[in-house]
Amino acid sequence: MLQNNALLAQLKQQIRETTPRVEGVIKATQKAFGFLETDEGDSYFVPPPAMKQVLHGDRVQAVVHEEGDKKSAEPDTLIEAGLSRFIARVQLREGRLAVVPDHPSIKNVLKARIKRSLDEASIADGDWVVARLVRHPLKPDDRAFFTQIDELVAKADDPAVPWRVTLARHALEQECPDAGDDWPLLDEGLEREDLTAEPFFTIDSEKTRDMDDALRIVSREDGGWNLSVAIADPTAYVEEGHAADLEARTRAFTVYLPGQNVTMLPEQLADDLCSLWEGKERPVLACTLTVHADGSLGDYRFFAATAQSHAKLAYDRVSDWLEGQGDWAPDEAIAGQLKALRDLTEARSAWRAEHALVFKDRPDYVFDLDEAGNVLDIRTEERRIANRMIEESMIAANACCADLLARHVGHGIFNVHRAFEPEKAEAAQEFLASQDIQVEREQLTELSRYTELKRELEGRDDPWLDVRLRRFQGFTSMSARPGPHFGLGLPAYATWTSPIRKYGDMVNHRLIKRVLKGEQAPAEASLELTEQLTERRRLNRMAERDVKDWLYVRYLSPAAEAQEAFDAEIIAINRGGMRVRLTANGATAFIPAPLMHSDRDKVVIDDKEGRIQVEGEERFKLGDHIRVALTEAREETRSLVGRPTE
């Protein structure tokens, strides 16, 4: 018997080794069938019976079957499950518990059990939960899908569902940290200069509570300006290794969502003791820097101080006043400073445009919500002069911080951005050559050469070229060592101006204080920390996007019912259609190919080139501005669907 079993196993192994096999990721469709897509770009049909054994996103090995010129794949080995921890809705049918993953491509109803520590009576039909896949049909000894409910996120009728579900999806904290009420100033051995009589001021949005930067500016007799930047000093209260510090390190950033902020530090610190409220004395870390008349930076000096904001100003009011609009006016002690700061901003912008790089101004979209979380309006806030004044001041101060840390410490938390990673530089060079733009490799990888190229490309004013080139570009990451920031065109960039909301800035504060005290710097930040900061920033941005998508769908549902048309910009093109951004409110919508023409075969999409032909003529390309009528607002997937009206 044992010999027969061994022969049978050997036979099966031989059959397995001689049968054509592929590895890839399962892509589900709206119908019962799906596809297996390999890393090489090949696609295999997966028939409905085989799809019952897998989920969208599963990486599997599959047997290839051939019938004539048709090939199909039958998954038989799970390499990595597409689901592990996931958000789902509870489905209770005749006492049987199941969950439906909250995923646009997964409609499976999965059997479930409840974690022992949860109260089964607290889970009801339609509730939102965190679940975990514990069994998979392709795993040895597992016959079917089975899940465990680990956490109740929100009841079905909770008005805070968009926020609760989104934060849970990205494993972000739901509430602000609580670390008690006793926060005495630490004895850090620093001598603090008294700046309380100096007329510092803050400029923020009217509703801002965590104000971490105040400014003071004096015009120089020989031209140029002396700019003083006073930054809130949470490390004056929070000792390294304290519970609040460890929690801040974990959170890494304050999460800003429409209608809700989840702070990195306890609210008593973030919104009160550290916040630079008007008329309140606060410990600060300060920097006085010289800006020459041509906008270039001169000497700088960092120091600890005690300061007091003399005015809490708002962006729009300051912009209106500087533009000669409205009836608001600042106090005399502030008025001259605002004009001087405006002049400094124009000089710095001009200098950076010539010697570094300046971001294009893009509007912000602000959600006005009622207490129940319903969207009352979505306002467009342009990047006006007051916004630019603060932005230029912070960029200058952060450039000084990067220089200080690089010179005196050798490490810190730096924002590093390389325009093109080495492995993508060659592809970018080939793409530009295809557009009759001949560039040398060094123009993509060396900062000084890149800034010249970037200014030349921007001078073409070609949105299609700009969007296409982004496919080859890298992302900003946190690094313990200095490195170039190609996006700003600066040799190094380290932020210290937002320590209430960024843990990396707290790290840099502590290093600056070490320099001020002449102490030896500690070991540089670990790769684990810099990777965590980079990942947390990514998750925060995804959470903000996801909540906005949910609110957009709710707000624009009436517009979709009425087939209302909007101006839009094409921001992405893929094999199934194109994605656009509505100019009026910032919402994104998808336009599937069948809505571009009634005959799908007459729509030819080149997703690599970012162009779409309809009836043989180019109709759309990346960066184009078109009119789009909304046709659907799907709350279950938080997505908008539209069609071109031209």
Residue pairs with C-beta under 8 A, 6 or more apart in sequence:
19 63
19 64
20 63
20 64
20 66
21 61
21 62
21 63
21 64
22 36
22 38
22 42
22 44
22 61
22 62
22 64
22 73
23 38
23 39
23 59
23 60
23 61
23 62
23 79
24 36
24 37
24 38
24 39
24 42
24 44
24 59
24 60
24 62
24 73
25 36
25 37
25 57
25 58
25 59
25 60
25 82
26 34
26 35
26 36
26 46
26 51
26 54
26 55
26 56
26 57
26 58
26 59
26 60
26 75
26 82
27 34
27 35
27 36
27 37
27 56
27 105
28 34
28 51
28 55
28 56
28 105
28 106
28 107
29 35
32 48
32 51
33 45
33 46
33 47
33 48
33 51
34 46
34 51
34 54
34 56
35 43
35 44
35 45
35 46
36 43
36 44
36 46
36 60
36 62
36 73
36 75
37 43
37 44
38 44
44 62
44 64
44 71
44 72
44 73
45 70
45 71
45 72
45 73
46 54
46 62
46 72
46 73
46 74
46 75
47 72
47 74
50 62
50 72
50 73
50 74
50 75
52 137
53 75
53 137
53 138
54 60
54 75
54 78
54 137
54 138
55 81
55 82
55 83
55 106
55 108
55 145
56 82
56 103
56 105
56 106
57 81
57 82
57 83
57 105
57 106
58 75
58 78
58 80
58 81
58 82
58 138
59 78
59 79
59 80
59 82
60 75
60 76
60 77
60 78
60 79
60 138
61 75
61 76
61 77
61 79
62 73
62 74
62 75
62 76
62 77
63 73
63 74
63 76
64 71
64 72
64 73
65 71
65 72
65 73
65 74
75 138
76 138
77 138
78 136
78 138
78 139
81 133
81 136
83 101
83 103
83 106
83 133
84 132
84 133
85 130
85 131
85 132
85 150
85 171
86 101
86 102
86 103
86 130
86 131
86 132
86 133
87 101
87 102
87 128
87 129
87 130
87 131
87 153
87 165
87 168
87 169
88 99
88 100
88 101
88 102
88 110
88 128
88 129
88 130
88 131
88 147
88 149
89 99
89 100
89 102
89 126
89 127
89 128
89 129
89 156
90 97
90 98
90 99
90 112
90 123
90 124
90 125
90 126
90 127
90 128
90 129
90 149
91 97
91 98
91 99
91 100
91 109
91 125
92 98
92 124
92 125
96 111
97 111
97 112
97 113
97 114
97 123
97 149
98 109
98 110
98 111
98 112
99 109
99 110
99 112
99 129
99 131
99 147
99 149
100 107
100 108
100 109
100 110
101 108
101 110
101 131
102 128
102 165
102 169
104 637
104 639
108 145
110 131
110 133
110 145
110 146
110 147
111 144
111 145
111 146
111 147
112 131
112 146
112 147
112 148
112 149
113 146
113 147
113 148
113 149
114 120
114 123
114 148
114 149
115 148
115 149
115 150
115 151
118 149
118 150
118 151
118 152
122 152
123 129
123 149
123 152
124 155
124 156
125 156
126 156
127 152
127 153
127 154
127 155
127 156
128 152
128 153
128 154
128 155
128 156
128 161
128 164
128 165
128 168
129 149
129 150
129 151
129 152
129 153
130 149
130 150
130 151
130 153
130 168
131 147
131 148
131 149
131 150
132 147
132 148
132 150
133 145
133 146
133 147
134 146
134 147
134 148
135 142
135 143
135 144
135 145
135 146
135 147
136 142
136 145
137 143
137 144
137 145
151 168
153 164
153 165
153 168
154 160
154 161
154 164
154 165
158 164
159 372
159 373
160 373
162 373
162 547
162 550
162 551
163 257
163 259
163 260
163 373
163 547
164 174
166 257
166 543
166 546
166 547
166 550
167 173
167 174
167 255
167 262
167 543
168 174
169 543
169 546
170 539
170 542
170 543
170 546
171 539
172 255
172 262
172 539
172 540
172 543
173 251
173 255
173 262
174 262
175 262
176 261
176 262
176 263
176 266
176 267
176 270
177 244
177 247
177 248
177 251
177 263
177 264
177 265
177 266
178 266
179 243
179 244
179 247
179 266
180 266
181 268
183 237
183 268
183 269
183 273
184 237
185 236
185 237
185 283
186 235
186 236
186 237
186 239
188 235
188 236
188 304
188 513
188 517
189 517
190 304
190 513
190 516
190 517
191 304
192 283
192 304
192 305
192 306
193 286
193 303
193 304
193 305
193 306
194 305
194 306
195 216
195 228
195 230
195 284
195 286
195 305
195 306
195 307
195 308
196 281
196 306
196 307
196 308
198 216
198 228
198 307
199 216
199 310
199 311
199 333
199 334
199 337
200 214
200 215
200 216
200 228
200 230
200 276
200 307
200 308
200 309
200 310
201 214
201 215
201 216
201 309
201 310
201 311
201 312
201 313
201 330
201 334
201 337
202 211
202 213
202 214
202 215
202 276
202 278
202 309
202 311
202 312
202 313
203 215
203 313
203 314
203 315
203 318
203 386
203 389
203 390
204 211
204 312
204 313
204 314
204 315
205 314
205 315
206 314
206 316
209 270
209 271
209 275
210 254
210 261
210 263
210 270
210 271
210 274
210 275
210 500
210 501
211 232
211 275
211 276
211 277
211 309
211 312
212 231
212 232
212 274
212 275
212 276
212 497
212 498
212 499
212 500
212 501
213 229
213 230
213 231
213 232
213 276
213 390
213 393
213 394
213 497
213 498
214 229
214 230
214 276
214 284
214 307
214 309
215 227
215 228
215 229
215 230
215 337
215 341
215 390
215 393
216 227
216 228
216 230
216 337
217 225
217 226
217 227
217 228
217 337
217 340
217 341
217 344
218 225
218 226
218 340
219 225
219 340
220 226
220 290
223 292
223 293
224 290
224 291
224 292
224 293
224 298
225 290
225 291
225 340
225 343
225 344
226 288
226 289
226 290
226 291
227 288
227 289
227 290
227 291
227 341
227 344
227 393
227 396
228 286
228 287
228 288
229 286
229 287
229 288
229 289
229 393
229 394
229 397
229 497
230 276
230 284
230 285
230 286
230 305
230 307
231 284
231 285
231 286
231 287
231 397
231 496
231 497
231 499
231 509
232 274
232 275
232 276
232 282
232 284
232 499
232 500
233 274
233 282
233 283
233 284
233 285
233 304
233 499
233 509
234 265
234 269
234 270
234 274
234 499
234 500
234 506
234 509
235 499
235 506
235 509
235 510
235 513
236 283
237 269
237 273
237 274
238 244
238 245
238 248
238 265
238 269
238 506
239 245
240 510
244 265
244 266
244 269
245 506
248 264
248 265
248 503
248 506
249 503
249 529
251 262
251 264
251 503
251 536
252 264
252 502
252 503
252 504
252 532
252 533
252 536
252 537
253 264
253 501
253 502
253 503
253 533
253 536
253 537
253 540
254 261
254 262
254 263
254 264
254 265
254 270
254 500
254 501
254 502
255 261
255 262
255 540
255 543
255 544
256 540
256 544
257 543
257 544
257 547
258 367
258 369
258 544
258 547
258 548
258 551
259 367
259 369
259 373
263 270
263 271
263 500
263 501
264 270
264 500
264 501
264 502
264 503
265 274
265 500
269 500
270 500
270 501
273 282
274 282
274 499
274 500
275 282
275 500
276 282
276 284
276 307
276 309
277 309
277 312
278 309
278 310
278 311
278 312
279 308
279 309
279 310
280 308
280 309
281 306
281 307
281 308
282 306
282 307
282 308
282 309
283 304
283 305
283 306
284 304
284 305
284 306
284 307
285 302
285 303
285 304
285 305
285 496
285 499
285 509
285 512
285 513
286 302
286 303
286 304
286 305
286 307
287 300
287 301
287 302
287 303
287 397
287 400
287 401
288 300
288 301
288 303
289 297
289 298
289 299
289 300
289 301
289 396
289 397
289 400
290 297
290 298
290 299
290 300
291 297
291 298
291 344
291 347
291 348
291 396
292 298
293 347
294 347
294 350
294 351
295 344
295 347
295 348
295 349
295 350
295 351
295 352
296 351
296 355
297 396
297 399
297 400
300 400
300 403
300 404
302 400
302 401
302 404
302 512
302 515
302 516
303 516
304 513
304 516
310 331
310 333
310 334
311 330
311 331
311 334
313 330
313 334
313 386
315 381
315 384
315 386
315 387
315 390
316 381
316 384
316 386
317 326
317 328
318 330
318 338
318 385
318 386
318 389
319 384
319 385
319 386
319 387
320 326
320 328
321 328
321 329
321 330
321 338
322 338
322 339
322 342
322 385
322 386
323 385
329 335
330 338
338 389
341 389
341 393
342 385
342 389
344 389
344 392
344 393
345 385
345 388
345 389
345 392
345 393
348 392
348 395
348 396
349 358
349 388
349 392
352 358
352 395
352 488
352 489
353 455
355 451
355 489
356 451
356 488
356 489
356 490
357 451
357 454
357 455
357 486
357 487
357 488
357 489
359 487
359 488
361 382
361 383
361 388
362 383
363 380
363 381
363 382
363 383
363 586
364 380
364 381
364 383
365 378
365 379
365 380
365 381
365 548
365 585
365 586
366 378
366 379
366 380
366 381
367 375
367 377
367 378
367 548
367 551
368 375
368 376
368 377
368 378
368 379
369 375
369 376
369 551
370 376
374 554
375 551
375 554
375 555
378 552
378 555
378 585
378 586
380 584
380 585
380 586
383 391
394 495
394 497
395 488
397 496
397 497
398 493
398 494
398 495
398 496
398 497
399 490
399 492
399 493
401 412
401 494
401 495
401 496
401 508
401 512
402 412
402 414
402 482
402 490
402 491
402 492
402 493
402 494
403 492
404 512
404 515
405 411
405 412
405 414
405 482
405 494
405 508
405 511
405 512
406 412
406 482
406 492
408 515
409 511
409 514
409 515
409 521
410 481
410 521
410 524
411 480
411 481
411 482
411 511
411 521
411 524
411 525
412 480
412 482
412 494
412 507
412 508
412 511
412 524
412 525
413 478
413 479
413 480
413 494
413 495
413 504
413 505
413 507
413 508
413 525
413 530
413 533
414 478
414 479
414 480
414 481
414 482
414 483
414 492
414 493
414 494
415 476
415 477
415 478
415 479
415 485
415 493
415 494
415 495
416 476
416 477
416 478
416 479
416 482
416 483
416 484
416 485
416 493
417 474
417 475
417 476
417 477
417 484
417 485
417 486
417 487
417 488
418 445
418 474
418 483
418 484
418 486
419 444
419 445
419 450
419 454
419 473
419 474
419 486
419 487
420 428
420 444
420 445
420 472
420 473
420 474
421 474
422 445
424 472
424 473
424 474
425 441
425 444
425 445
425 472
426 441
427 472
428 444
428 469
428 472
428 473
429 439
429 441
429 444
431 468
431 469
431 472
432 438
432 439
432 469
433 439
435 465
437 457
439 453
440 449
442 449
443 449
443 450
443 452
443 453
444 450
444 453
447 484
447 486
447 489
447 491
450 486
450 489
451 486
451 489
454 489
457 465
457 466
457 469
458 466
462 623
463 569
463 622
463 623
463 624
464 610
464 621
464 622
464 623
464 624
465 623
466 623
467 571
467 610
467 622
467 623
468 609
468 610
468 622
476 485
476 487
477 530
477 534
478 504
478 530
478 531
478 533
478 534
478 537
479 530
480 524
480 525
480 526
480 527
480 529
480 530
481 524
482 491
482 492
482 494
483 492
484 490
484 491
484 492
485 491
485 492
485 493
494 508
495 502
495 504
495 505
495 508
496 505
496 508
496 509
496 512
497 505
498 505
499 505
499 506
499 508
499 509
503 533
504 533
507 525
511 521
514 520
514 521
514 522
515 521
546 638
548 586
548 587
549 587
549 588
549 638
549 639
550 635
550 638
552 585
552 587
552 588
552 638
552 640
553 633
553 634
553 635
553 638
553 639
553 640
554 633
554 635
555 585
556 585
556 587
556 630
556 633
556 640
557 633
557 635
559 566
559 630
559 633
560 630
560 631
560 632
560 633
560 640
560 641
561 633
563 629
563 630
563 631
564 629
564 630
565 627
565 628
565 629
565 630
565 645
566 582
566 583
566 584
566 627
566 628
566 629
566 630
567 582
567 583
567 584
567 625
567 626
567 627
567 628
568 580
568 581
568 582
568 583
568 589
568 625
568 626
568 627
568 628
568 642
569 580
569 581
569 583
569 623
569 624
569 625
569 626
570 578
570 579
570 580
570 620
570 621
570 622
570 623
570 624
570 625
570 626
571 579
571 580
571 581
571 588
571 622
572 578
572 579
572 622
573 579
573 605
573 606
573 607
573 610
573 611
573 612
573 620
573 621
573 622
574 605
574 607
575 605
575 607
576 592
576 593
576 605
577 590
577 591
577 592
577 593
577 595
577 596
577 605
578 590
578 591
578 605
578 612
578 620
579 588
579 589
579 590
579 591
580 588
580 589
580 590
580 591
580 626
580 628
580 642
581 587
581 588
582 588
582 589
582 628
583 625
587 640
588 640
589 628
589 630
589 639
589 640
589 641
589 642
590 639
590 640
590 641
590 642
591 628
591 641
591 642
591 643
591 644
592 641
593 600
593 603
593 605
594 600
594 603
595 631
595 641
595 642
595 643
595 644
596 603
596 612
596 614
596 619
596 620
596 643
596 644
597 603
597 614
597 615
602 614
602 615
602 616
603 612
603 613
603 614
604 612
604 613
604 614
605 612
606 612
606 613
610 621
610 622
611 618
611 620
611 621
611 622
612 618
612 619
612 620
612 621
613 619
614 620
620 626
620 644
626 644
626 645
626 646
627 644
627 645
627 646
628 642
628 643
628 644
628 645
629 642
629 643
629 644
629 645
630 640
630 641
630 642
631 641
631 642
631 643
632 640
632 641
633 640
633 641
634 640
634 641
